[in-house]
Amino acid sequence: MKEKTKLIRISEVIDRTGFCRAWIYRLIKNNSFPSPVKTGERSIAFIESEVDAWIDEKIFYSRNQAA
């Protein structure tokens, strides 16, 4: 069975990453963070699995960099 795609708001992304809103937008602009999905005229959300994969990748890279 296919897992449902879940969208999370910027506030959740801030909580998960520990980054401020401006830094997240800078990472997006530099293609260093998953792009948001436009959910309305003035609202965006992020695909939870993409954000989680980005965090996991950063942890993996950090742990293996020191080895």
C-alpha distances in whole Angstrom, upper triangle without the diagonal:
4,6,9,12,15,19,22,25,28,29,26,26,30,29,27,29,32,34,36,34,37,36,32,34,36,33,31,34,35,31,31,28,25,26,25,24,27,25,29,33,33,30,27,24,22,19,18,16,19,22,20,20,24,25,23,25,28,28,28,31,33,33,33,36,38,38
4,6,9,12,16,19,22,25,26,23,23,27,27,24,26,30,31,32,31,34,33,29,30,32,30,27,31,31,28,27,24,21,22,22,20,23,22,26,29,30,27,24,21,19,15,15,13,16,18,17,17,21,22,21,23,26,26,26,28,31,31,31,34,36,36
4,6,9,13,15,19,22,23,20,20,24,23,21,23,26,27,29,28,31,30,26,27,30,27,25,29,29,26,25,22,19,20,19,18,21,20,24,27,28,24,21,18,16,12,12,10,13,16,14,15,18,19,19,20,23,24,24,26,28,28,29,32,34,34
4,6,10,13,16,19,21,18,18,22,22,20,22,25,26,28,26,29,28,25,26,28,26,24,27,28,25,25,21,18,19,17,16,18,17,20,24,24,21,18,15,14,11,10,10,13,15,14,16,18,20,20,22,24,25,25,27,29,30,31,33,35,36
4,7,10,13,16,18,15,16,19,19,17,19,23,23,24,23,25,25,21,22,25,22,20,23,25,22,21,18,14,15,13,12,15,14,18,21,21,18,15,12,10,7,7,7,10,12,12,13,16,17,18,19,22,23,23,25,27,28,29,31,34,34
4,7,10,13,15,12,13,16,16,15,17,20,21,22,20,23,23,19,20,23,21,19,23,24,21,21,17,14,14,12,11,14,13,16,20,19,16,13,9,8,6,6,8,10,11,11,13,15,16,17,19,21,22,23,25,27,28,29,31,33,34
4,7,10,12,10,10,14,15,14,16,18,18,19,17,20,20,16,17,20,19,17,20,22,19,19,15,12,12,9,8,11,9,13,16,16,12,9,6,5,5,6,9,10,10,12,14,15,16,18,19,21,22,24,25,26,28,30,31,33,35
4,7,8,6,7,10,11,11,13,15,15,16,14,17,17,14,15,18,17,16,19,21,19,18,14,12,12,10,10,12,11,14,17,15,11,9,5,5,6,6,10,10,9,11,14,14,14,17,19,19,21,23,24,25,27,29,30,32,33
4,5,5,7,9,10,11,13,14,14,13,11,15,15,12,13,17,16,15,18,20,19,18,14,13,12,9,10,11,10,12,15,12,9,7,5,6,9,9,13,13,11,13,16,16,16,19,21,20,22,25,26,26,28,30,31,33,35
4,5,5,6,9,10,10,11,11,10,7,11,12,9,10,13,13,12,15,17,17,16,12,12,11,9,11,12,12,14,15,13,10,8,6,7,11,11,14,13,11,13,16,15,15,18,20,19,20,23,24,24,26,29,29,31,33
4,5,5,6,9,10,10,10,9,8,12,13,11,13,16,16,15,18,20,20,18,15,15,15,13,14,15,15,16,18,15,12,11,10,10,13,12,16,16,13,15,18,17,16,19,21,20,21,24,25,24,27,29,29,31,33
4,5,5,6,9,10,11,11,11,14,14,12,14,17,16,16,19,21,20,18,15,14,15,13,14,16,15,18,20,17,14,12,10,9,11,9,13,13,10,11,15,14,13,16,18,18,18,21,23,22,24,27,28,29,31
4,5,5,6,8,8,9,9,12,11,8,11,14,12,12,16,17,16,14,11,11,12,11,13,15,16,18,20,17,14,12,9,8,10,9,11,11,7,9,12,11,10,14,15,15,16,19,20,20,22,24,25,26,29
4,6,5,5,5,6,7,10,10,8,11,13,13,13,16,18,17,15,12,13,14,13,16,18,18,20,21,18,16,14,12,11,14,12,15,14,11,12,15,13,12,16,17,15,17,20,20,20,22,25,25,26,29
4,6,5,8,9,10,14,13,11,15,17,16,17,20,21,20,18,15,16,17,16,18,20,20,22,24,21,18,16,14,13,15,13,15,15,12,12,15,14,12,15,17,16,16,20,21,20,22,25,25,26,28
4,6,8,11,12,15,13,11,15,17,15,16,19,20,19,16,13,14,16,15,18,20,20,23,25,22,19,17,14,12,13,10,12,12,9,9,12,11,8,11,14,13,13,16,18,17,18,21,22,23,25
4,5,9,10,13,10,9,13,14,12,14,17,17,16,13,11,12,15,15,18,20,21,24,25,23,20,17,15,13,14,12,14,13,9,9,12,10,7,11,12,10,11,15,15,14,17,19,20,21,23
4,7,10,12,10,10,13,14,13,15,18,18,19,16,14,16,18,17,21,22,23,25,27,23,21,19,17,16,17,15,17,16,13,13,16,13,11,14,16,13,14,17,18,16,18,21,21,22,25
4,7,8,6,6,10,11,10,12,15,15,16,13,12,14,16,16,19,21,22,24,25,21,19,17,16,15,17,16,18,16,13,14,16,13,12,15,16,13,15,18,18,17,20,22,21,23,26
4,6,5,6,9,10,11,13,14,16,17,15,13,15,16,16,19,20,21,22,23,19,17,16,16,15,18,18,20,18,15,17,19,16,15,19,19,17,19,22,22,20,23,26,25,26,29
4,6,5,6,9,10,11,12,14,15,14,12,14,14,13,16,16,18,19,19,16,14,13,13,13,16,17,19,17,14,17,19,16,16,20,20,18,20,24,23,22,25,28,27,29,32
4,5,5,6,9,10,11,12,14,14,13,15,14,14,17,18,20,20,20,17,16,15,15,15,19,19,22,19,16,19,21,18,18,21,21,19,21,24,23,23,26,28,27,29,32
4,5,5,6,9,10,11,12,11,10,13,14,14,18,19,21,22,22,19,18,16,16,15,18,18,20,17,15,17,18,15,15,18,18,16,18,21,20,19,22,24,23,25,28
4,5,5,6,9,10,11,9,7,10,10,11,14,16,18,20,20,17,15,13,13,11,14,15,16,14,11,14,15,12,13,16,16,14,17,20,19,19,22,24,23,25,28
4,5,5,6,9,10,10,8,10,9,10,13,14,17,18,18,15,14,12,12,12,15,16,18,15,13,17,18,15,16,19,19,17,20,23,22,22,25,27,26,28,31
4,5,5,6,9,8,9,11,11,13,16,17,20,21,21,18,17,15,16,15,18,19,20,17,15,18,19,15,16,20,18,17,20,22,20,21,24,25,24,26,29
4,5,5,6,5,5,9,9,11,15,17,20,22,22,20,18,15,15,14,16,17,17,14,12,15,15,12,13,16,15,13,17,19,17,17,21,22,21,23,26
4,5,5,6,5,7,6,8,12,14,17,19,19,17,15,13,13,11,13,15,16,13,12,15,15,12,14,17,16,15,19,20,19,20,23,24,23,26,29
4,5,8,8,10,9,11,14,15,19,20,19,18,17,15,15,15,17,19,20,16,15,19,19,15,18,21,19,18,21,23,21,22,26,26,25,28,31
4,5,8,10,10,13,17,18,22,23,23,21,20,18,18,16,18,20,20,16,16,19,18,14,17,19,17,16,20,21,19,20,23,24,22,25,28
4,6,7,8,11,14,17,20,22,22,21,20,17,16,14,15,17,17,13,13,16,15,12,15,17,15,15,18,19,17,19,22,23,22,25,27
4,7,9,12,16,18,21,23,24,23,21,17,17,14,15,16,16,12,11,14,13,9,12,14,12,11,15,16,14,15,19,19,18,21,24
4,6,9,13,15,18,21,22,20,18,14,13,10,11,12,12,9,8,11,10,7,10,12,11,11,14,16,15,16,19,20,20,23,25
4,6,9,13,15,18,20,18,16,12,11,8,8,10,10,6,6,10,9,7,10,13,12,13,16,17,17,19,21,22,22,25,27
4,7,10,13,15,16,15,13,10,9,7,9,11,12,9,9,13,13,11,14,17,16,16,20,21,20,22,25,26,26,29,31
4,6,9,12,13,12,10,6,5,5,7,10,12,10,10,14,14,13,15,18,18,19,21,23,23,24,27,28,28,31,33
4,6,9,11,11,9,5,5,6,7,11,13,11,12,15,16,16,18,21,21,22,24,26,26,28,30,31,32,34,36
4,6,8,8,6,4,7,9,11,14,16,15,16,19,20,19,21,24,24,25,28,29,29,31,33,35,35,38,39
4,7,8,6,5,7,10,11,14,17,16,17,20,21,21,23,25,26,27,29,31,31,33,35,36,37,40,41
4,5,5,7,10,13,15,18,21,20,20,23,25,24,26,29,29,30,32,34,35,36,38,40,40,42,44
4,6,9,12,15,18,21,24,22,22,26,27,26,28,31,31,31,34,36,36,37,40,41,41,44,46
4,7,11,14,17,20,23,21,21,24,26,25,26,29,30,29,32,34,34,35,38,39,39,42,44
4,7,11,14,16,19,18,17,21,23,22,23,26,27,27,29,31,31,32,35,36,37,39,41
4,7,10,13,16,14,14,17,19,18,19,22,23,23,25,28,28,29,31,33,33,36,38
4,7,9,12,11,11,14,16,15,17,19,20,21,23,25,26,27,29,31,31,33,35
4,6,9,8,7,10,12,12,13,16,17,17,19,21,22,23,25,27,28,30,32
4,6,5,6,9,10,11,13,14,16,17,19,20,21,23,25,26,27,30,31
4,5,5,6,9,10,11,12,14,16,17,18,20,21,23,24,26,28,29
4,5,5,6,9,10,10,12,14,15,16,18,20,21,22,24,26,27
4,5,5,6,9,10,10,12,14,15,16,18,20,21,22,25,26
4,5,5,6,9,10,11,12,14,15,17,18,20,21,23,25
4,5,5,6,9,10,11,12,14,15,16,18,20,22,23
4,5,5,6,9,10,10,12,14,15,16,18,20,21
4,5,5,6,9,10,11,12,14,15,16,19,20
4,5,5,6,9,10,11,12,14,15,17,19
4,5,5,6,9,10,11,12,14,16,17
4,5,5,6,8,10,11,12,15,16
4,5,5,6,9,10,10,13,15
4,6,5,6,9,10,11,13
4,5,5,6,8,10,11
4,6,5,6,9,10
4,6,5,7,9
4,6,6,7
4,5,5
4,6
4
